[in-house]
Amino acid sequence: MMADTIQLPAISSGATLHLLNRATHAHGTWEEMMRALGEQDPVLLIEDGVTSLIRPPKALMALGERLYVLEEDLQARGVTSLLFEIGAQRIDMQGFVLLTERCERIISWF
């Protein structure tokens, strides 16, 4: 779904948006992110991070509706056909902006 039709869940006051731009199967950065993740913090997979959905770790799958994936990066990497059985939500750049507006802090995991 795109941001103009998606209903972003309520994000708690003080939430931190975590941006992951690396594939979980190729780098350990995601494990550091998971340790720092608050109970209500959303995660947005961007750039090569979207390929994490090819073989998603259980901890990432457990995020459910708190996991977002940038549509433009799915398209750029040719993985738009990935199934979102784990509850991840596709968002566009407008949705990305909405997430940043709703979160108090943003941490980029590179």
C-alpha positions as CSV (number, residue, x, y, z in Angstrom):
1,M,0.0,0.0,0.0
2,M,1.1,3.5,-0.6
3,A,1.1,6.3,2.0
4,D,-2.0,8.0,0.7
5,T,-4.0,4.9,1.4
6,I,-2.1,3.3,4.3
7,Q,-3.2,3.9,7.8
8,L,0.0,4.1,9.8
9,P,-0.5,2.7,13.3
10,A,-0.4,5.1,16.2
11,I,3.2,5.7,17.2
12,S,3.9,6.3,20.9
13,S,5.3,9.5,22.2
14,G,9.1,9.3,22.3
15,A,9.3,6.5,19.6
16,T,12.5,6.2,17.5
17,L,12.3,5.4,13.8
18,H,15.1,2.9,12.9
19,L,16.3,3.0,9.3
20,L,18.1,-0.2,8.1
21,N,19.9,0.1,4.8
22,R,21.8,-3.2,4.9
23,A,20.6,-6.8,4.2
24,T,20.3,-8.8,7.4
25,H,21.8,-11.9,5.7
26,A,24.9,-9.9,4.6
27,H,25.8,-7.8,7.7
28,G,25.4,-7.9,11.5
29,T,24.2,-4.3,11.8
30,W,20.6,-5.4,12.1
31,E,21.4,-7.3,15.3
32,E,22.7,-4.1,16.9
33,M,19.5,-2.4,15.8
34,M,17.3,-5.1,17.3
35,R,19.1,-4.6,20.7
36,A,18.5,-0.9,20.6
37,L,14.9,-1.2,19.5
38,G,12.2,0.0,21.8
39,E,8.9,-1.8,22.2
40,Q,7.0,0.6,20.1
41,D,9.7,1.7,17.7
42,P,9.1,1.2,14.0
43,V,11.7,-0.1,11.5
44,L,11.9,1.0,7.9
45,L,13.9,-1.1,5.5
46,I,15.6,1.1,2.8
47,E,18.2,0.6,0.1
48,D,19.7,-2.9,0.3
49,G,17.8,-3.5,3.6
50,V,14.7,-4.4,1.6
51,T,16.4,-7.6,0.4
52,S,16.2,-8.8,4.1
53,L,12.7,-10.0,3.2
54,I,14.2,-12.7,1.0
55,R,15.3,-14.6,4.1
56,P,14.0,-12.6,7.0
57,P,15.3,-13.4,10.5
58,K,12.6,-14.4,13.1
59,A,13.3,-11.3,15.2
60,L,12.6,-9.1,12.2
61,M,9.5,-11.1,11.3
62,A,8.2,-10.6,14.8
63,L,8.0,-6.8,14.3
64,G,4.8,-7.3,12.3
65,E,3.0,-4.0,11.6
66,R,6.0,-2.0,13.0
67,L,8.1,-3.1,10.0
68,Y,7.9,-0.9,6.9
69,V,9.6,-1.3,3.5
70,L,10.3,1.5,1.0
71,E,8.5,0.7,-2.3
72,E,11.0,2.6,-4.4
73,D,13.9,0.5,-3.1
74,L,11.9,-2.7,-3.7
75,Q,11.4,-1.7,-7.3
76,A,15.1,-0.6,-7.7
77,R,16.3,-4.0,-6.6
78,G,13.7,-6.0,-8.6
79,V,12.2,-7.6,-5.5
80,T,8.6,-6.2,-5.7
81,S,7.2,-9.7,-5.8
82,L,8.3,-10.5,-2.3
83,L,5.4,-11.7,-0.2
84,F,4.6,-9.8,3.0
85,E,3.4,-12.7,5.1
86,I,5.2,-11.3,8.1
87,G,3.1,-8.2,8.2
88,A,5.6,-5.7,6.7
89,Q,4.0,-2.7,5.1
90,R,5.1,-1.2,1.8
91,I,5.2,2.6,1.9
92,D,6.3,5.2,-0.6
93,M,8.4,8.3,0.0
94,Q,5.3,10.1,1.4
95,G,4.9,7.4,3.9
96,F,8.6,7.7,4.8
97,V,8.0,11.4,5.5
98,L,5.0,10.6,7.7
99,L,7.0,8.1,9.7
100,T,9.7,10.7,10.3
101,E,7.1,13.3,11.4
102,R,5.6,10.9,13.9
103,C,8.8,9.8,15.6
104,E,10.8,11.9,18.0
105,R,14.1,10.5,16.9
106,I,15.6,8.7,13.9
107,I,18.5,6.4,13.9
108,S,20.2,5.2,10.7
109,W,21.8,1.8,10.8
110,F,24.5,1.7,8.1
